Amino acid sequence: MSKNKKKIETEAIRIQSERSQFSEHSTPLYLTSGFVFDDAEDMRASFAEEKQRDLYSRYSNPNVSEFVDKVCAMEGAEAGFAFASGMAAVFSTFATLLDAGDHVLSCSSVFGATHGLFTKYFPKWNIECSYFNINEVDSIEGLIQPNTKFIYAETPTNPGVDVLDMDALSAICKKHNLLLVIDNCFATPYLQNPIKHGADLVIHSATKLMDGQGRVLGGITVGKKELIREIYLFSRLTGPSMSPFNAWVLSKSLETLALRVEKHCENALKLAIYLEAHPKVKWVKYPFLKSHPKYEIAKKQMRLGGNIIAFEVEGGLDSGRAFLNAIKMCSLSANLGDTRTIVTHPASTTHAKVEQDVKVAAGITDGMVRVSVGLEHVDDIIEDLEQALEN
Ligand SMILES: *Cc1c(COP(=O)(O)O)cnc(C)c1O
């Protein structure tokens, strides 16, 4: 990596694994499970970590390292480890950092699978989790327990598109000697860098805007070197690592992340403004709309507003479902951050089994629709949503 820190658009393109003897311009795909050693001494020294080199692709691989180096440069992180999926990153990070008897304080609006981890699996390892209300950051200090290890938050949140003040969270963590772990999936390293706002670790589902084309799954955790070292040691034993193929795809995707995300955000802001003026839309939530309750905070910590919009269709659960049924061009899919615009109705799908009070705390209402705005021409996206609202 070069000593002069370049802009993140450049880092995403110019960070590359070492060229092979063929002098290729674009990084080749290192589809290999293992690596060879010169002799017994080379092998001993490599396993003893006296040499920095690849041993086995469960530990590291040139394609995976290239992807990790890029994300570290973009996030301003010391180190990172890449995973097979975003949930593998979330789980492995928690499993490394938490001991039986520990407590996690999480924002009330988290990704559904993360909520499932907290409620279904943590209790059997005697790990406690409690939620703080995203709109009551002042209440957080009262919820800290003697066994609290870290504060966990997503911002913007899924699917409520709420925004949390990371500087405020970090101040609380510093005061109480807690780690701050941020799921930065919705913002990507292009829009927001939690480490600059005091986060110790940043988690991404690379499946979303990082890939951006709905092809591969991936995840990554970046942050403090000593914490990543622990996560690495856990992962090299348990095997949640990213595949070289996915890393190769994702590293190429990062080369266009800035360009793609700029356009996603431009389309999303135009659609949000359109929806806000529509008579059948009760409310719209988008971080860069002045009506967003945390608009000022979003402006402070995000470059642009992201590609996710939440809005409430007049008429509740049935209207939300009817709206989805009337959609013609946009996709009904569980993914997000794709080139293709995707609409979902959380109340009847991803959050159908979530208890009512949890849903309310996460800002999910019956008629709420989540749009992951894609890269189609914005006029065509608006036209599809418009005809669905009319019908
Ligand atoms: C999708 C997502 C995850 C999980 O990522 P996968 O790659 O699907 O495992 C975690 N957090 C957030 C905010 C997500 O949107």
The ligand as an SDF file (V2000), in Angstrom:
LIG
                    3D

 15 15  0  0  0  0  0  0  0  0999 V2000
  -28.0790   -7.7690    4.4760 C   0  0  0  0  0  0  0  0  0  0  0  0
  -27.6090   -7.2120    5.7610 C   0  0  0  0  0  0  0  0  0  0  0  0
  -26.8480   -7.9980    6.6430 C   0  0  0  0  0  0  0  0  0  0  0  0
  -26.5120   -9.4360    6.3550 C   0  0  0  0  0  0  0  0  0  0  0  0
  -25.7510   -9.5970    5.2200 O   0  0  0  0  0  0  0  0  0  0  0  0
  -25.7610  -10.9400    4.3040 P   0  0  0  0  0  0  0  0  0  0  0  0
  -24.6810  -10.6800    3.3540 O   0  0  0  0  0  0  0  0  0  0  0  0
  -27.1190  -11.0600    3.7030 O   0  0  0  0  0  0  0  0  0  0  0  0
  -25.4730  -12.0830    5.2360 O   0  0  0  0  0  0  0  0  0  0  0  0
  -26.4320   -7.4020    7.8240 C   0  0  0  0  0  0  0  0  0  0  0  0
  -26.7500   -6.1340    8.1320 N   0  0  0  0  0  0  0  0  0  0  0  0
  -27.4940   -5.3590    7.3120 C   0  0  0  0  0  0  0  0  0  0  0  0
  -27.8140   -3.9590    7.7080 C   0  0  0  0  0  0  0  0  0  0  0  0
  -27.9530   -5.8790    6.1100 C   0  0  0  0  0  0  0  0  0  0  0  0
  -28.7050   -5.1160    5.2960 O   0  0  0  0  0  0  0  0  0  0  0  0
  1  2  1  0
  2  3  1  0
  2 14  2  0
  3  4  1  0
  3 10  2  0
  4  5  1  0
  5  6  1  0
  6  7  2  0
  6  8  1  0
  6  9  1  0
 10 11  1  0
 11 12  2  0
 12 13  1  0
 12 14  1  0
 14 15  1  0
M  END
$$$$
